[in-house]
Amino acid sequence: MTTLTWHLKAFTDLTTTELYALLQLRSEVFVVEQTCPFQDMDGQDQAAYHLLGYSPNGELAAYSRLFGAGVTYPQASIGRVVTSPRHRRGGAGRALLHESIAALERLFGPQPIQIGAQHYLQTFYESFGFVQEGPGYLEDGIPHIHMLRP
C-alpha cells in the first residue's frame, strides 16, 4: 500500500495547480470513466473543505470534499469521493474515507455524517459504519443511496 500525504484546504486556500488537479481527477473518473456527463462544478466547492491525498511522486491520488452541517445536508457530509484509477486496489480509497471522517471530526467535532453514495459502493461505506437511509434514487443516471454514519 502506498502512503499518501494529506492536505486539507478551504477553497480560498487552494492553489490554481491544486484546483486544476482536483477538477481533472473528478472529470477523469466521474465524467470520462463513468461515462456520465454532468455539471461537476455545482457552486458548492466554495463552501467545502478539500481533502487532497498525494502519492510519493506528487500525483493527486485521492480526493474528497467535506461540508459542515447544514450546507448540503442537515448533517456534516462527504462528497466527490474519488481515487485515481492508477492508485486503486492498494488501499487509497479506504485511506481516503478514513482521513475524510477524521478531518470532518477535527473541523466540526464528532457528529453524524450524511453521504449520497453510488449504490455499488454500499458495502464499502457500510464497513465505515454508514447505514442506508431511505430508498435508492437516480442521480445523473447512476443508482445512488443516501447513507448516514450516526
N, C-alpha and C positions, 0 to 999 in steps of 0.2 A: 504494500500500500504506500502510495506517495503521500508525503506530508505536505499539507497546504499551509500557506501563510495567509492569515485572515486580516482584512481591513474592513472596518465599519465606518461608513461616512454618511453624513447628511447630504442631500442633493447639492446644496451650495458649496460643499467641500470637495466634490468630485472634480478631478482634473478633466480636461477635454479628452485626454487619452483614455482615462478610466471610463468615461461616459461612452466613448466610441466602442471600447471593448465590450462593455456590458450590453449595449444595444446590438452589436454584431453577434454576440453569443445568443442573445434572445432570438434574433432573427434567424440565425443558423438552425436553431432547434425548433422553435415554435412555428416559424413560417415555412422554412425550406424542408427540414427533415420531416415534420409532421404534416406537410402539405396543407397548411391552414393559413390562408391569407386573412389577417385580422389587423385591427388597429392597435398595435402594441403600445404606441405612445399615447396613453389614455389620460394624460393630465394628472396622474397620481404619483408619478416619480418624484415630483417636487415635495410631496408630503411624506415621503418614505425615507427610511434609513436603508442604505445599500450595503449588503454584505458581499464582499468580493474575496474569493479564495484563489490564490495564485500558486501555480506549480513552481518547483525549483527553477525552471527555465524562464519564469516570468510570464507564462501564459495564463490568462484567466481561465481557470478550470471549473469553477463553480460560482454560482451567484444566486442571491435571493433578495427580495425587498421586504422590509419589515415596517409594520404600522402599529401605532398605539391604538388603544381602544377608541372607538367612535369615528375612525377615519374611513375605513372600508366596510367594517362590520362593527357591531356593538362591542365586541371583544377585540383584543390585540390580534394581529393577523400576520401571516407569512404568505407571500405571493411570488410569482415569477421564479419559482424554484427550478433551477436548471443546471445541468452539468454538461460540460463539453463532451461530445462523442469520443474524443481522444483520451478522456480521463474516466470513463465508465468501467465498471467491473473491478475497480480497485478500491472501492470504499469512499470515493469522493462524494457520492450522493448522501450516504449515511453521515459522513463528516459534516456536510453542508447543513443537513437538517438539525443535527446535534448542536452545531455552532449557531444556527438561526434561533433555536429555542433559548440557548444560553444568552445570546445577545439581546433578545427581547426581555429576558428576565433582568439583565443588567440595566437596560434602558428604563424599564417600566415596572420592575418588580414581578414576583411570581403572580400569575393570573391565567385565566383561561385563554386559549389561542384558537381562533377560527381559521379554517382554510377552505378554499374551493379546489378540490383535488381532482385530477383526471382519474376516472374510475379504475383504470387498470393498475393504479398505484395504491389502491386502498390498503392492501396487506402491508405494504411498505410503511404507510403512515400509521397504521394500527400498531406496528412494532414500536412506535414512539408514544403510544398512549392516546392517539386520536380515535374517536368513535364517529360513525356516520350519524348525521343529524338530518332527518327528512329524506324525501325521495331524491332520486337522481334527476339530472337535468342536462340538456344540451347547451354547450357554450361554444360558439363558433363551429358547430357541427361535431364536437367531440364530447362524449359522455363524461360528465362530472358528477361529483357528490360534495355536499357540504360536510365538513368534519370538524369536530371540536375536541380539543385537548383540555379536559376540565382542570 
